[in-house]
């Protein structure tokens, strides 16, 4: 329904609205647009610099009416991080198409988005051989700090790819 309401708006208006939504909602709405519009809107989200306070107040009023008073965040919105979070929630083919479109527009911007898309938690999906290669390259001190802040499953994924002695030292 929201996609139908905003589909015919200017892509900048759509981008401005989507940065105010939860990332999953924005990704769901974008999935309903055709590829050209989706890519245009994502590019505008990635380069979004904010909205003037008076325009934001007006937009908030419009969005409140449109979305039945959903609580909007008024902190910094848009930009590379927002684009990465939304793209992470898209289907892989849509994700690929959006990244390609952004890369065609601005290769450096596309790389910034890609860098934001990869999270330490993504390492859980990496095979054991690759984890072992990572372990060869990373300083022990850095690994200790990184593993402190992660969940047990990811920690075990790393520890299971170390020698027993090294794992015991890491568990310290």
VENFEN-V972739 format. One line per field, one symbol per residue. psi: psi as a letter, one per 20 degrees, with the letter a starting at -180 (. if undefined). burial: 1 if it has 9 or more other ideal C-beta (glycine too) atoms within 8 Angstrom, else 0. A space follows every 10 residues. Layout:
psi: ???
burial: ???
This chain:
psi: ghghgihjrq hhggggghii rqghgggggh hiqrgggggg ghghghjpjr qqghhhgggg gghgggklkp opqjapraag gggggghhjr qhgggggggg ggghgohggg hggghhhpqh hiihiprggh ghhghhhpqg ghgggghhjr rhggghgghi jrqgghgggh h.
burial: 0110011000 1011111111 1010111111 1010001111 1111111100 0000010011 0011011000 0000001111 0111111111 0001101110 1110000011 0111011000 0010000000 1101100100 0011011001 0001101110 1100001001 00
